[in-house]
Amino acid sequence: MRFDFCNPTDIRFGQGQIAALDGLVPKNAKVLLLYGGGSIKSNGVYEQVAAALGTRARVDFGGVEPNPVFETLCKAATLGRSARVDFVLGVGGGSVIDASKFLAVMLGTDLHDPWDSLVANYESVKPIPNGAVLTLPATGSESNPVSVISSDTRHLKIPFASQAARPAFAIMDPTTMQSLSRRQLENGVVDSLTHVLEQYLTLPVNAPVQYGFSETLLEVLIEWGPVLVETTGLDACENIMWAANQALNGLIGAGVPQDWSTHMIGHAITALYGIDHARTLTMIMPSLLRYKLDAKKKMLARYGRRVWKIAGDDDRTVAEEAIARTEAFMARMGCPVRISEAVSNFNAADIIRHLQSARQTKLGEASDIGPDQVRDVLALAA
């Protein structure tokens, strides 16, 4: 086992922590406050953020999409440059925080349209600092280096990663979740679940700490996810918000093989059909796990026994039952588990072309999922 792990994001977790912004954002900062559809102005979050920022120079940019669009961020970058901002504050869910990190990188270049440059080498640009106020837990974006951005003109949705773009801090107040819709909460839970599974259900290696932590996160998400969507109680909000963060902050993936094929296929479905990101994952993952059952059998069986408490000595039988229970949980969370449940005009060839354009033709922990294999998975998931 060999890995590098460094997560410098300063996390402030709990009720009332938005007030901590005053001590986290430099007093002389010129802030670009980035947000989404405007819900932060109706649930009191915007008011708390504005109060904490006080008299700091600030410009606001709203309208970041649920799947952030590069062309929208170009407009935000124009505003940021004209205001000479030197700090980006993302207030919202994972999409807004993805956008704020990417925007911080964009503001580190003078290029009007830096997409191609950033695709070639996202790490080559030095971003301006950014911070996050999380309102919808799902992606772990508030303390990881990844952004997933769509380009309308290029018809692409692809991930970028820059260690320098990690948020300097992440404020996580679980009470902000209590104004979210049931669909948003469902999405957050299953997105977090798939993040763990993409790192856990691969090839067995000597990583008992990472595997044990993954199993605990899965148990928390499975136990508390339904409670969250039914009650939005504070205990459930706290547990899901923290589990979602830990699912993708780098720790459980340190030193272990990782898959991410479900995510890349899901990104293509979102880009082409506009389906919620989390729901594209539930449409694909059960079928992908069945397709790769032989290769993933040992970890699937471990998952079945340790997380779902499935009895039995036969690994294949336990693995198959673990997939069935995972699929049933996704359905219980109100998410589709077949493509036909959400898309009526689906065309697998379009998904293949997207993956080829994004240079994602060797997917999975063994890089053995190419166009032909994706086509087979999509047929199973239809």
C-alpha positions in Angstrom: 0.0 0.0 0.0 1.4 3.4 -1.1 -0.3 6.7 -1.2 -0.1 10.5 -0.5 -2.8 12.0 1.6 -3.2 15.7 2.5 -6.5 17.4 3.2 -5.8 21.0 4.4 -9.4 22.2 4.4 -10.4 23.8 7.7 -13.8 22.3 8.5 -16.3 24.1 10.8 -19.2 21.8 11.6 -22.4 22.4 13.5 -25.2 24.9 14.1 -24.3 28.5 13.9 -20.9 28.0 12.2 -21.7 30.3 9.3 -20.7 33.1 11.7 -17.2 31.7 11.6 -16.8 33.3 8.1 -15.7 36.5 9.8 -12.6 34.8 11.1 -11.9 32.7 8.0 -12.2 35.2 5.1 -9.4 37.7 5.1 -10.5 41.2 6.4 -9.3 42.9 3.2 -10.6 40.3 0.8 -12.6 41.3 -2.3 -15.2 38.5 -2.4 -17.2 37.0 -5.2 -20.2 35.2 -3.6 -21.3 32.4 -5.9 -24.7 30.7 -5.4 -27.3 28.8 -7.3 -31.0 29.3 -7.9 -31.6 31.6 -5.0 -32.9 29.3 -2.2 -30.2 30.7 0.1 -32.2 34.0 0.0 -35.4 32.4 1.3 -34.0 30.1 3.9 -31.9 32.6 5.8 -28.5 31.4 4.7 -27.7 34.4 2.5 -28.6 36.8 5.4 -26.2 34.9 7.7 -23.4 34.9 5.2 -23.8 38.6 4.5 -23.8 39.4 8.2 -20.6 37.4 8.8 -18.8 39.0 5.8 -19.7 42.4 7.2 -18.1 45.3 5.4 -15.8 43.3 3.2 -16.0 44.3 -0.5 -18.3 41.9 -2.3 -20.0 41.1 -5.5 -22.7 38.4 -5.9 -23.2 36.0 -8.8 -26.3 33.8 -8.8 -27.7 31.3 -11.2 -25.2 28.4 -11.0 -27.0 25.4 -12.5 -27.5 22.0 -10.7 -24.9 20.8 -13.2 -22.6 23.9 -13.4 -22.1 25.2 -16.9 -18.8 26.5 -18.1 -20.4 29.3 -20.2 -22.2 30.6 -17.1 -18.9 30.6 -15.2 -17.3 32.6 -18.0 -19.8 35.3 -17.1 -18.9 35.0 -13.4 -15.3 35.3 -14.3 -15.9 38.5 -16.3 -17.7 40.0 -13.3 -14.9 38.8 -11.0 -12.1 40.3 -13.1 -13.9 43.7 -13.4 -14.4 43.8 -9.6 -10.8 42.6 -9.0 -12.0 39.9 -6.6 -9.3 37.9 -4.8 -11.5 35.3 -3.0 -14.4 33.1 -4.2 -17.0 32.0 -1.7 -19.3 29.2 -2.8 -22.6 29.0 -0.9 -24.8 26.0 -1.8 -24.5 22.4 -2.6 -21.9 20.4 -4.5 -22.6 22.0 -7.8 -22.1 25.5 -6.5 -18.9 24.5 -4.7 -17.6 22.6 -7.8 -18.3 25.9 -9.7 -16.5 28.0 -7.1 -13.4 25.9 -7.3 -13.4 25.9 -11.0 -14.1 29.7 -11.1 -11.1 30.2 -8.7 -9.0 28.4 -11.3 -10.5 30.4 -14.2 -9.6 33.6 -12.4 -6.0 32.4 -12.3 -5.8 32.7 -16.1 -6.2 35.6 -18.4 -7.7 33.5 -21.2 -11.2 34.4 -22.2 -12.1 30.8 -22.9 -9.7 28.6 -20.9 -11.6 25.3 -21.3 -9.1 23.6 -23.6 -6.1 24.8 -21.6 -7.6 23.5 -18.4 -8.6 20.2 -19.9 -4.9 19.8 -21.0 -3.5 20.7 -17.6 -5.9 21.8 -14.8 -3.0 21.9 -12.4 -1.0 24.4 -14.4 -3.0 27.4 -13.3 -2.7 28.9 -9.8 -6.2 29.6 -8.5 -7.2 32.4 -6.2 -8.4 31.2 -2.8 -11.9 29.9 -2.3 -14.1 28.7 0.6 -17.3 26.9 0.9 -20.6 27.2 2.9 -22.3 23.8 2.3 -26.1 23.6 2.3 -26.7 20.3 0.5 -24.4 17.4 1.4 -23.7 14.9 -1.4 -20.4 15.3 -3.3 -17.8 16.0 -0.6 -16.7 18.9 -2.9 -16.3 21.2 0.1 -13.0 19.5 1.0 -11.8 17.7 -2.1 -9.9 18.9 -5.2 -12.5 17.9 -7.8 -14.9 19.9 -10.0 -17.3 18.4 -12.5 -18.3 21.0 -15.1 -20.4 20.9 -18.3 -19.9 22.9 -21.5 -23.1 23.6 -23.4 -21.2 24.5 -26.6 -19.0 21.3 -26.4 -21.8 19.0 -25.2 -19.5 17.6 -22.6 -19.6 17.0 -18.8 -16.2 16.1 -17.4 -14.3 16.1 -14.1 -11.3 18.3 -13.3 -9.0 18.0 -10.3 -6.6 20.5 -8.8 -5.1 20.1 -5.4 -4.5 23.9 -5.2 -8.2 24.5 -5.7 -9.3 22.7 -2.5 -11.4 25.1 -0.5 -9.5 26.8 2.3 -12.4 26.1 4.6 -15.7 24.4 4.6 -18.6 25.5 6.8 -21.1 22.7 7.4 -24.2 23.7 9.3 -26.6 20.8 9.3 -29.7 23.0 9.9 -29.3 24.4 6.4 -30.5 21.0 5.1 -33.9 21.3 6.7 -35.3 23.6 4.0 -34.3 21.2 1.2 -36.8 19.3 -0.9 -37.2 15.6 -0.5 -35.8 15.0 -4.0 -32.6 17.0 -3.1 -32.2 14.9 0.1 -32.7 11.7 -1.8 -30.1 12.7 -4.3 -27.6 13.6 -1.7 -27.9 10.3 0.1 -27.6 8.1 -3.0 -24.8 10.2 -4.5 -22.8 9.8 -1.2 -23.5 6.0 -1.2 -22.2 5.6 -4.8 -19.1 7.6 -3.9 -18.2 5.1 -1.2 -19.1 2.1 -3.4 -16.9 3.4 -6.3 -13.9 3.3 -4.0 -14.9 0.1 -2.0 -16.2 -2.4 -4.5 -13.1 -2.9 -6.5 -10.1 -5.2 -6.0 -9.2 -6.5 -2.5 -6.0 -5.0 -1.2 -4.4 -4.6 2.3 -6.4 -1.7 3.4 -8.4 -2.7 6.5 -8.7 0.9 7.8 -10.1 2.2 4.6 -12.5 -0.7 4.2 -13.7 -0.5 7.8 -14.3 3.2 7.4 -16.1 2.6 4.2 -18.4 0.0 5.8 -19.2 2.4 8.6 -20.1 5.2 6.2 -22.3 2.8 4.2 -24.1 1.7 7.3 -24.7 5.3 8.3 -26.1 6.2 4.9 -28.3 3.2 4.7 -29.7 3.6 8.3 -30.1 7.4 8.3 -30.9 8.2 4.7 -34.6 7.1 5.0 -34.9 8.9 8.3 -33.5 12.1 6.7 -36.0 12.2 3.9 -39.0 11.3 6.1 -38.2 13.6 9.0 -35.3 16.1 8.2 -34.5 15.7 11.9 -31.3 17.3 13.2 -29.7 14.0 14.1 -30.3 12.7 10.6 -29.0 16.0 9.0 -25.8 15.8 11.1 -25.1 12.2 10.3 -25.7 12.4 6.6 -23.8 15.7 6.2 -20.7 14.3 7.9 -20.9 10.9 6.2 -21.2 12.6 2.7 -18.1 14.7 3.4 -16.1 11.7 4.6 -17.2 9.6 1.6 -15.2 11.8 -0.8 -12.5 13.7 1.1 -9.8 11.3 0.0 -9.3 9.1 3.0 -11.2 6.0 2.1 -9.7 6.0 -1.4 -6.1 6.3 -0.2 -4.1 3.4 -1.4 -7.0 1.4 -2.8 -8.1 0.8 -6.5 -11.0 3.0 -7.5 -13.7 2.4 -10.2 -15.7 5.6 -11.2 -17.1 4.0 -14.3 -20.6 4.5 -13.1 -19.9 8.2 -12.6 -18.4 8.7 -16.0 -21.4 7.0 -17.7 -23.7 9.0 -15.5 -22.0 12.3 -16.4 -22.7 11.5 -20.1 -26.4 10.8 -19.4 -26.7 14.1 -17.5 -25.0 16.0 -20.3 -27.2 14.5 -23.0 -30.6 14.2 -21.2 -30.5 16.6 -18.2 -31.2 14.0 -15.6 -30.1 14.7 -12.0 -26.6 13.5 -11.5 -27.4 11.2 -8.5 -30.3 9.6 -10.4 -28.0 8.7 -13.4 -25.8 6.8 -10.9 -28.7 4.7 -9.6 -29.8 4.0 -13.1 -26.4 2.5 -13.9 -24.6 1.1 -10.8 -26.7 -2.0 -10.1 -26.4 -3.2 -13.7 -22.7 -2.4 -13.8 -22.1 -4.3 -10.6 -24.0 -7.3 -12.1 -21.9 -7.0 -15.3 -18.7 -7.0 -13.3 -19.8 -9.5 -10.7 -16.9 -12.0 -11.3 -14.2 -9.3 -11.0 -15.8 -7.7 -8.0 -17.1 -10.8 -6.3 -14.8 -10.8 -3.3 -15.5 -7.3 -2.3 -19.2 -7.6 -3.1 -19.4 -10.6 -0.8 -17.6 -8.7 2.0 -20.0 -5.8 1.5 -22.9 -8.1 1.7 -21.8 -9.8 4.9 -20.5 -6.8 6.7 -22.9 -4.0 5.7 -26.1 -5.9 4.8 -25.5 -8.8 7.3 -26.2 -11.4 4.6 -25.5 -15.0 5.8 -24.0 -17.7 3.6 -20.7 -19.3 2.6 -21.1 -18.9 -1.2 -19.5 -15.6 -2.3 -21.5 -15.4 -5.6 -24.8 -15.8 -3.8 -24.0 -13.3 -1.2 -22.7 -10.9 -3.9 -25.8 -11.2 -5.9 -28.0 -10.5 -2.9 -25.9 -7.5 -1.9 -26.5 -6.0 -5.4 -30.2 -6.6 -5.1 -30.4 -4.9 -1.7 -28.4 -2.0 -2.9 -30.8 -1.6 -5.9 -33.8 -1.9 -3.5 -32.3 0.8 -1.3 -31.9 3.2 -4.2 -35.5 2.6 -5.2 -36.6 3.1 -1.6 -34.8 6.5 -1.8 -37.1 7.4 -4.7 -34.5 7.0 -7.4 -34.8 5.2 -10.8 -32.8 1.9 -11.1 -33.4 1.5 -14.9 -32.8 4.0 -17.7 -36.3 3.6 -19.0 -37.7 4.9 -15.7 -36.3 8.4 -16.5 -35.4 8.6 -20.2 -37.8 7.7 -23.0 -35.6 8.5 -26.0 -32.4 6.9 -24.8 -29.6 6.2 -27.4 -26.6 4.2 -26.2 -24.5 5.4 -29.2 -24.8 9.0 -28.0 -23.4 7.9 -24.6 -20.5 6.1 -26.3 -19.7 9.2 -28.4 -19.7 11.4 -25.2 -17.2 9.1 -23.5 -15.0 9.0 -26.5 -15.1 12.8 -26.8 -14.2 13.1 -23.1 -11.4 10.5 -23.6 -13.0 8.1 -21.1 -12.7 4.9 -23.0 -10.7 2.8 -20.4 -12.9 2.9 -17.3 -13.0 0.9 -14.1 -10.4 -0.1 -11.6 -8.7 -2.4 -14.2 -9.2 0.1 -17.2 -11.1 -2.7 -18.9 -14.5 -1.0 -19.5 -14.4 0.3 -23.1 -17.1 1.3 -25.5 -18.2 -2.3 -26.1 -18.5 -3.0 -22.4 -20.4 0.3 -21.8 -22.8 -0.7 -24.5 -23.4 -4.1 -22.7 -23.9 -2.3 -19.3 -26.4 0.1 -20.9 -28.3 -2.8 -22.3 -28.6 -4.4 -18.9 -29.7 -1.1 -17.4 -32.3 -0.3 -20.0 
